[in-house]
Amino acid sequence: MSYALITGASKGIGKEIAMELADRGYELLLVARNSYELQQVKEEIQKKYAVSVDYLVVDLSEASAVERLFTWVLEKQIDLRILVNNAGYGLVGDFESYSFEEHQKMMQVNMNALVEACHRFFPMLSGKGQAYVLNIASSTAYQAIPLMSLYAASKVFVLNFSRGLFHEWKIKGISVTAVSPGATSTSFNDRANLRESARKAAQKVTMSPAAVAKMAVNGMFAKKPEVITGFVNQLGAFLAWIAPKSISEKIAKGIYEK
Ligand SMILES: NC(=O)c1ccc[n+]([C@@H]2O[C@H](COP(=O)([O-])OP(=O)(O)OC[C@H]3O[C@@H](n4cnc5c(N)ncnc54)[C@H](OP(=O)(O)O)[C@@H]3O)[C@@H](O)[C@H]2O)c1
């Protein structure tokens, strides 16, 4: 039996990735902080699919969290084939309006936990046939985003780290894919404190988490190093690449400060 471990699987994109993988017959290990939501997701999946689902309640902003997660998985003595590092969140607003501890927690979840999970789970993933790592980046990885500066920078990190690892690990039987969703209708905006005007601006191009998850999982199994979900987001990344930085950054600032 092949297992997939998914962080941030209690809702949003992570939950839909879990659904996609259950549909393909993978046994599931889910991770998040909210045990009630994890239990709901477990029941929903098991109503639809004949796969086993177990979950661990853990806060990935805590330094020892990934070690706990690794021990939990190790004790199960399972064949882990897929690691999905999806847990993550953003903070919108003036950089100095958040405490340094708040920023540090976000960096811990978005970057450190993801890196530690890749490192710790490598021996479990390698040497037993094809394995996959799916890291969730963001459309914010393609340019600096004033008023979301640290979040966007954390996703640049995820994207470049994942692309580098793709080349390192493909000869070791592990395919690494970075997925960059754009605006997606999840609870992300609430946690990020996104203002109403910015939500409205994003509404026209917002994708469903199910659509994002399908593209992410398809891209992962196709062994793509990078997937930008949807044409609008692909165009956005291209325009950010060719446009003068001063222009793209000014436009982004306008969206988040309104
Ligand atoms: N939605 C968008 O517009 C968008 C766009 C680009 C990229 N993304 C990225 O997509 C990924 C998923 O976000 P989403 O949109 O699905 O948001 P979401 O609905 O808020 O889901 C985030 C998931 O991460 C988990 N999580 C957050 N903090 C955690 C922590 N400290 N420890 C453990 N789990 C934690 C949450 O569970 P608990 O709250 O139960 O812990 C939840 O399952 C993130 O990496 C995000 O940066 C989202």
The ligand as an SDF file (V2000), in Angstrom:
LIG
                    3D

 48 52  0  0  0  0  0  0  0  0999 V2000
   -5.5030   30.6990   -1.3530 N   0  0  0  0  0  0  0  0  0  0  0  0
   -4.6880   31.3760   -2.1140 C   0  0  0  0  0  0  0  0  0  0  0  0
   -5.0650   32.3790   -2.7190 O   0  0  0  0  0  0  0  0  0  0  0  0
   -3.2490   30.9140   -2.2820 C   0  0  0  0  0  0  0  0  0  0  0  0
   -2.4990   31.4450   -3.3330 C   0  0  0  0  0  0  0  0  0  0  0  0
   -1.1800   31.0420   -3.5010 C   0  0  0  0  0  0  0  0  0  0  0  0
   -0.6320   30.0870   -2.6600 C   0  0  0  0  0  0  0  0  0  0  0  0
   -1.3670   29.5830   -1.6310 N   0  0  0  0  0  0  0  0  0  0  0  0
   -0.7150   28.5970   -0.7520 C   0  0  0  0  0  0  0  0  0  0  0  0
   -1.4840   27.4140   -0.7260 O   0  0  0  0  0  0  0  0  0  0  0  0
   -1.2530   26.7030    0.4910 C   0  0  0  0  0  0  0  0  0  0  0  0
   -2.5750   26.3000    1.0990 C   0  0  0  0  0  0  0  0  0  0  0  0
   -3.2970   27.4660    1.4570 O   0  0  0  0  0  0  0  0  0  0  0  0
   -4.8820   27.5650    1.3180 P   0  0  0  0  0  0  0  0  0  0  0  0
   -5.1730   28.6190    0.3570 O   0  0  0  0  0  0  0  0  0  0  0  0
   -5.4910   26.2390    1.1300 O   0  0  0  0  0  0  0  0  0  0  0  0
   -5.2130   28.1830    2.7550 O   0  0  0  0  0  0  0  0  0  0  0  0
   -6.0940   27.6250    3.9670 P   0  0  0  0  0  0  0  0  0  0  0  0
   -7.4660   27.2520    3.5140 O   0  0  0  0  0  0  0  0  0  0  0  0
   -5.9440   28.6390    5.0370 O   0  0  0  0  0  0  0  0  0  0  0  0
   -5.3390   26.2840    4.3920 O   0  0  0  0  0  0  0  0  0  0  0  0
   -4.0740   26.3100    4.9950 C   0  0  0  0  0  0  0  0  0  0  0  0
   -3.7720   24.9430    5.5690 C   0  0  0  0  0  0  0  0  0  0  0  0
   -2.5210   24.9960    6.2590 O   0  0  0  0  0  0  0  0  0  0  0  0
   -2.7110   24.5830    7.6080 C   0  0  0  0  0  0  0  0  0  0  0  0
   -1.8200   25.3200    8.5000 N   0  0  0  0  0  0  0  0  0  0  0  0
   -1.6860   26.6480    8.6140 C   0  0  0  0  0  0  0  0  0  0  0  0
   -0.8230   26.9590    9.5930 N   0  0  0  0  0  0  0  0  0  0  0  0
   -0.3960   25.7760   10.1010 C   0  0  0  0  0  0  0  0  0  0  0  0
    0.4910   25.4220   11.1510 C   0  0  0  0  0  0  0  0  0  0  0  0
    1.0980   26.3440   11.8910 N   0  0  0  0  0  0  0  0  0  0  0  0
    0.7000   24.1160   11.4300 N   0  0  0  0  0  0  0  0  0  0  0  0
    0.0510   23.1600   10.7040 C   0  0  0  0  0  0  0  0  0  0  0  0
   -0.7900   23.4270    9.6940 N   0  0  0  0  0  0  0  0  0  0  0  0
   -1.0250   24.7200    9.4010 C   0  0  0  0  0  0  0  0  0  0  0  0
   -4.1840   24.8910    7.9010 C   0  0  0  0  0  0  0  0  0  0  0  0
   -4.7060   24.0820    8.9250 O   0  0  0  0  0  0  0  0  0  0  0  0
   -4.9450   24.5500   10.4510 P   0  0  0  0  0  0  0  0  0  0  0  0
   -5.4550   25.9640   10.4180 O   0  0  0  0  0  0  0  0  0  0  0  0
   -5.8920   23.5430   10.9960 O   0  0  0  0  0  0  0  0  0  0  0  0
   -3.6010   24.4390   11.0810 O   0  0  0  0  0  0  0  0  0  0  0  0
   -4.8330   24.5050    6.5820 C   0  0  0  0  0  0  0  0  0  0  0  0
   -5.0380   23.1310    6.5220 O   0  0  0  0  0  0  0  0  0  0  0  0
   -0.4150   27.6510    1.3640 C   0  0  0  0  0  0  0  0  0  0  0  0
    0.9460   27.2540    1.3130 O   0  0  0  0  0  0  0  0  0  0  0  0
   -0.5970   29.0090    0.7000 C   0  0  0  0  0  0  0  0  0  0  0  0
    0.4910   29.8590    0.9240 O   0  0  0  0  0  0  0  0  0  0  0  0
   -2.6650   29.9620   -1.4320 C   0  0  0  0  0  0  0  0  0  0  0  0
  1  2  1  0
  2  3  2  0
  2  4  1  0
  4  5  1  0
  4 48  2  0
  5  6  2  0
  6  7  1  0
  7  8  2  0
  8  9  1  0
  8 48  1  0
  9 10  1  0
  9 46  1  0
 10 11  1  0
 11 12  1  0
 11 44  1  0
 12 13  1  0
 13 14  1  0
 14 15  2  0
 14 16  1  0
 14 17  1  0
 17 18  1  0
 18 19  2  0
 18 20  1  0
 18 21  1  0
 21 22  1  0
 22 23  1  0
 23 24  1  0
 23 42  1  0
 24 25  1  0
 25 26  1  0
 25 36  1  0
 26 27  1  0
 26 35  1  0
 27 28  2  0
 28 29  1  0
 29 30  1  0
 29 35  2  0
 30 31  1  0
 30 32  2  0
 32 33  1  0
 33 34  2  0
 34 35  1  0
 36 37  1  0
 36 42  1  0
 37 38  1  0
 38 39  2  0
 38 40  1  0
 38 41  1  0
 42 43  1  0
 44 45  1  0
 44 46  1  0
 46 47  1  0
M  CHG  2   8   1  16  -1
M  END
$$$$
